[in-house]
Every structure is written in C-alpha cells, then in structure tokens.
Amino acid sequence: MLPTSLLYLTFVLAPVILTVILSFAFYDPMLGSRWVGLENFQRFFTDRRSLEILWNTLRFTFFAVTFNVSIGLILAIALNRAMPGWLLYFFRLAFFLPVIIAAAFVSIVWSYFFGDDLGVINYFLRLVGIPGVRWLTDASTAMTSIVIMDVWKNTGFFMIIFIAALQGVPKNIIEAAVMDGTPAWRQFFRITLPYISPVVFFCIVYASIGALQVYESIVILTQGGPGDATRSLSILIVEQGFGSFQIGYAAAISVVMTVIILIITAIQQLLSRKWVQR
C-alpha cells in the first residue's frame, strides 16, 4: 500500500491542502506572499463579474444534467427491446462513440457546425428559408449551443448505464403487469423507475460534478464569450491563476467551487432518501 499512499499524498492530498492554505493568502511568484484571511473570498462574493460567472456555471450544470440524464434514459428505453442484434449494436455504438472522443476534438468539429457564415447548421437553415443563427457570437444563444454539444457528446454514456440497469429489472414482474393490463407508462413509473432509481441517482450526481467543472468545450467554442456569457468557474480559475498570477484568488475560487460541488451533492443525497429505492 505504501507506493499508492505516497502517490495519493503527493498528487492529491498535498495539492488540496496547499490550495486551501493559498486561498487565505496573497501569493505572487515575484512579490512573495502574505496572509489576507477571508479577503479573497470576500472579493469573489462581492464582485459582480464573478457572481455572473458562477450563475453561468450553475445554469449550464442544470441544463446539461437534465438533458443528458433524461435523453440517456429515453434512448436506453428505446434500445432495450427486441430487435436484430446487428441493429442493436449499431445504435449503441452510434450513440456511445462520441463519449470516447476527446472533448477538444468534439468542440473543434462543432465549431464548424455552429459557424455564423460557413456553419453547417446555418447552411441548411438558409436552404429552407430560415435566417442563420449566431450560435456562438450571440449572448442569448451561446450557452444553448454549448449545452447542445455537451448533450451530443455525453448522453451516450448515460444511455449505456441505463441499458445495463434496465436489463436488471425482473422480467417476471413486468410480465405480470402486462398480463394485468397495466399501461406502459404506469409500468415505467411504478416498476421500472423505482428499480433503477439508484442508477438514476448515480447518473445525476456524476453528471453534476462533471458539468460544474466544464472547461475545454467552452474555451474552444467561445473562449468564455461573448463577454462573459459562457465563462465558467474553471475558466476563471485558470485566467486568474495563470493569466493574472492571482494565485491566492484562484485558489479561493477553487475552494468555492469545491464547496458548491459538495453542497449540491449533499442536497441530492438528502433528496434521494425520498425517491431512491434501497
């Protein structure tokens, strides 16, 4: 256990402790450091720009989690039925393939889809007489564009997990419900969903943690713009820490983001006691 413990202490625990310490200090590689207490946190929560970026992150998280989990479940239900084996594997591969592609490559491809003048989507919209949309350069549509790309990339992951969960639902209970004439929607909400509720809970927590740390897709598609319309906390941390060399402030933002993740996870854990079947 010693090598693993040393690696964990060196690359996980030590950086976390150092980040927490730096969050209470002003640190500059050239000017040195000094203890400032809660000044960095006060700066974050009193700065209108940082609060707007926090709102962007929470807004993206809400829509990304909602659509990734719900669409993944819908696709799983659609594919969890009798069909030719080759067709089933084709659909599973088609929806899961984007998951294994790096986010940077996916973002580059989607930047050609979302282009204003030469974008693929606007090209087809103009063919049917619809004016082109400024997908990435308009503050009202930029975040929507990033959510669309995120759902396209990640929903296949949740689909595969839900398919595995659906295959574990006892078939004899479903058959009994069918023989009793229970409608399909009632079978889903009264039998299927309670059985897979632990998996649904896992997917919601997993998707939330990932969405709160979104970085690559926004940097490549919009660089956080237009303005700060799509800038996330992760981007702000990098800009402050490695762009402005405000190491202490960047560490404070990291601590805030970690606490937000813990709070959201704790809330989800508390709510799960009411609807997750143990």
For each residue, the residues with C-beta under 8 A, 3 or more apart:
1: 4 5
2: 5 6
3: 6 7
4: 1 7 8
5: 1 2 8 9
6: 2 3 9 10
7: 3 4 10 11
8: 4 5 11 12 13
9: 5 6 12 13 14
10: 6 7 14
11: 7 8 14 15
12: 8 9 15 16
13: 8 9 16 17
14: 9 10 11 17 18
15: 11 12 18 19
16: 12 13 19 20
17: 13 14 20 21
18: 14 15 21 22
19: 15 16 22 23 251 254 255
20: 16 17 23 24 251 255
21: 17 18 24 25
22: 18 19 25 27 247 248 251
23: 19 20 40 41 248 251 252 254 255
24: 20 21 35 36 37 38 40 248 252
25: 21 22 33 34 35 36 248
26: 33 34 36 39 40 248
27: 22 32 33 247 248 251
28: 31 32 33 245 246 247
29: 245 247
30: 245
31: 28
32: 27 28
33: 25 26 27 28 248
34: 25 26
35: 24 25
36: 24 25 26 39 40 248
37: 24
38: 24 41 42
39: 26 36 42 43
40: 23 24 26 36 43 44 248 249 251 252
41: 23 38 44 45 252 255 256
42: 38 39 45 46
43: 39 40 46 47 50 249 252
44: 40 41 47 50 249 252 253 256
45: 41 42 50 51
46: 42 43
47: 43 44 50 51
48: 51 52
49: 52 53 228
50: 43 44 45 47 53 54 236 253
51: 45 47 48 54 55
52: 48 49 55 56 228
53: 49 50 56 57 228 231 232 233 235 236
54: 50 51 57 58 233 256 260
55: 51 52 58 59
56: 52 53 59 60 143 228 229 230 231 232
57: 53 54 60 61 212 214 232 233 234 257
58: 54 55 61 62 260
59: 55 56 62 63 143
60: 56 57 63 64 143 146 147 150 211 214 230 232
61: 57 58 64 65 208 211 212 214 264
62: 58 59 65 66
63: 59 60 66 67 147
64: 60 61 67 68 147 150 151 154 207 211 214
65: 61 62 68 69 204 207 208 211
66: 62 63 69 70
67: 63 64 70 71 147 151 155
68: 64 65 71 72 150 151 154 155 158 203 207
69: 65 66 72 73 158 200 203 204 207
70: 66 67 73 74
71: 67 68 74 75 151 155 158 159
72: 68 69 75 76 155 156 157 158 159 161 162 203
73: 69 70 76 77 158 159 162 200
74: 70 71 77 78
75: 71 72 78 79 95 155 156 159 162
76: 72 73 79 80 158 159 160 161 162 163 165 166
77: 73 74 80 162 166 188
78: 74 75 81
79: 75 76 83 88 91 92 159 163
80: 76 77 163 166 167
81: 78
82:
83: 79 87 88
84: 87 88
85: 88 89
86: 89 90
87: 83 84 90 91
88: 79 83 84 85 91 92
89: 85 86 92 93
90: 86 87 93 94
91: 79 87 88 94 95
92: 79 88 89 95 96 159 160 163
93: 89 90 96 97
94: 90 91 97
95: 75 91 92 98 155 156 159
96: 92 93 99 100 156 157 159 160
97: 93 94 100 101 156
98: 95 101 106 152 153 154 156
99: 96 153 154 156 157
100: 96 97
101: 97 98 105 106 153
102: 105 106
103: 106 107 153 216 217
104: 107 108 216 220
105: 101 102 108 109
106: 98 101 102 103 109 110 149 152 153 217
107: 103 104 110 111 149 216 217 220 221
108: 104 105 111 112 220
109: 105 106 112 113
110: 106 107 113 114 145 149 152 221
111: 107 108 114 115 136 220 221
112: 108 109 115 118 119 120
113: 109 110 119 120 121
114: 110 111 119 121 135 136 145 221
115: 111 112 118 119 120 122 135 136
116: 119 122 132 134 135 136 137
117: 122 132
118: 112 115 123
119: 112 113 114 115 116 122 123 132 135
120: 112 113 115 123 124
121: 113 114 124 125 133 135
122: 115 116 117 119 125 126 132 133 135
123: 118 119 120 126 127
124: 120 121 127 128
125: 121 122 128 130 131 132 133
126: 122 123 129 130 131 132
127: 123 124
128: 124 125
129: 126
130: 125 126
131: 125 126
132: 116 117 119 122 125 126
133: 121 122 125 138 141
134: 116 137 138 141
135: 114 115 116 119 121 122 138 141 142 145
136: 111 114 115 116 141 142 145 221 222
137: 116 134 142 225 226
138: 133 134 135 141 142 226
139: 142 226 227 229
140: 144
141: 133 134 135 136 138 144 145
142: 135 136 137 138 139 145 146 221 222 225 226 229 230
143: 56 59 60 146 147 229 230
144: 140 141 147 148
145: 110 114 135 136 141 142 148 149 221 222
146: 60 142 143 149 150 214 217 218 221 222 230
147: 60 63 64 67 143 144 150 151
148: 144 145 151 152
149: 106 107 110 145 146 152 153 217 221
150: 60 64 68 146 147 153 154 211 214 217
151: 64 67 68 71 147 148 154 155
152: 98 106 110 148 149 155
153: 98 99 101 103 106 149 150 156 217
154: 64 68 98 99 150 151 157 158 207 210
155: 67 68 71 72 75 95 151 152 158 159
156: 72 75 95 96 97 98 99 153 159 160
157: 72 96 99 154 160 161
158: 68 69 71 72 73 76 154 155 161 162 203 207
159: 71 72 73 75 76 79 92 95 96 155 156 162 163
160: 76 92 96 156 157 163 164
161: 72 76 157 158 164 165 199 202 203
162: 72 73 75 76 77 158 159 165 166 196 199 200 203
163: 76 79 80 92 159 160 166 167
164: 160 161 167 168 199
165: 76 161 162 168 169 195 196 199
166: 76 77 80 162 163 169 192 196
167: 80 163 164
168: 164 165 195 196
169: 165 166 173 174 191 192 195 196
170: 173 174 195
171: 174 175
172: 175 176
173: 169 170 176 177 191
174: 169 170 171 177 178 187 191 192
175: 171 172 178 179
176: 172 173 179 180
177: 173 174 180 182 186 187 190 191
178: 174 175 181 182 187
179: 175 176
180: 176 177
181: 178
182: 177 178 186 187 190
183: 186 187
184: 187 188
185: 188 189
186: 177 182 183 189 190
187: 174 177 178 182 183 184 190 191 192
188: 77 184 185 191 192 193
189: 185 186 192 193
190: 177 182 186 187 193 194
191: 169 173 174 177 187 188 194 195
192: 166 169 174 187 188 189 195 196
193: 188 189 190 196 197 200
194: 190 191 197 277
195: 165 168 169 170 191 192 277
196: 162 165 166 168 169 192 193 199 200
197: 193 194 200 201 272 275 276 277
198: 201 202 276 277 278
199: 161 162 164 165 196 202 203
200: 69 73 162 193 196 197 203 204 276
201: 197 198 204 205 268 272 276
202: 161 198 199 205 206
203: 68 69 72 158 161 162 199 200 206 207
204: 65 69 200 201 207 208 268
205: 201 202 208 209 265 268 269
206: 202 203 209 210
207: 64 65 68 69 154 158 203 204 210 211
208: 61 65 204 205 211 212 261 264 265 268
209: 205 206 212 213 261 265
210: 154 206 207 213 214
211: 60 61 64 65 150 207 208 214
212: 57 61 208 209 233 257 260 261 264
213: 209 210 234 257
214: 57 60 61 64 146 150 210 211 217 218 232 234
215: 218 219 232 234 235 238
216: 103 104 107 219 220
217: 103 106 107 146 149 150 153 214 220 221
218: 146 214 215 221 222 223 224 230 231 232 235
219: 215 216 223 224 235
220: 104 107 108 111 216 217
221: 107 110 111 114 136 142 145 146 149 217 218 230
222: 136 142 145 146 218 225 226 229 230
223: 218 219
224: 218 219 228 229 230 231 232 235
225: 137 142 222 228 229 230 231
226: 137 138 139 142 222 229
227: 139
228: 49 52 53 56 224 225 231
229: 56 139 142 143 222 224 225 226
230: 56 60 142 143 146 218 221 222 224 225
231: 53 56 218 224 225 228 235 236
232: 53 56 57 60 214 215 218 224 235 236
233: 53 54 57 212 236 237 253 256 257
234: 57 213 214 215 237 238 257
235: 53 215 218 219 224 231 232 238 239
236: 50 53 231 232 233 239 240 253
237: 233 234 240 241 250 253 254 257
238: 215 234 235 241 242 243 250
239: 235 236 242 243 244
240: 236 237 243 244 246 249 250 253
241: 237 238 244 245 246 247 249 250 251
242: 238 239 245 250
243: 238 239 240
244: 239 240 241
245: 28 29 30 241 242
246: 28 240 241 249 250
247: 22 27 28 29 241 250 251
248: 22 23 24 25 26 27 33 36 40 251 252
249: 40 43 44 240 241 246 252 253
250: 237 238 240 241 242 246 247 253 254
251: 19 20 22 23 27 40 241 247 248 254 255
252: 23 24 40 41 43 44 248 249 255 256
253: 44 50 233 236 237 240 249 250 256 257
254: 19 23 237 250 251 257 258
255: 19 20 23 41 251 252 258 259
256: 41 44 54 233 252 253 259 260
257: 57 212 213 233 234 237 253 254 260 261
258: 254 255 261 262
259: 255 256 262 263
260: 54 58 212 256 257 263 264
261: 208 209 212 257 258 264 265
262: 258 259 265 266
263: 259 260 266 267
264: 61 208 212 260 261 267 268
265: 205 208 209 261 262 268 269
266: 262 263 269 270
267: 263 264 270 271
268: 201 204 205 208 264 265 271 272
269: 205 265 266 272 273
270: 266 267 273
271: 267 268 274 275
272: 197 201 268 269 275 276
273: 269 270 276
274: 271
275: 197 271 272
276: 197 198 200 201 272 273
277: 194 195 197 198
278: 198
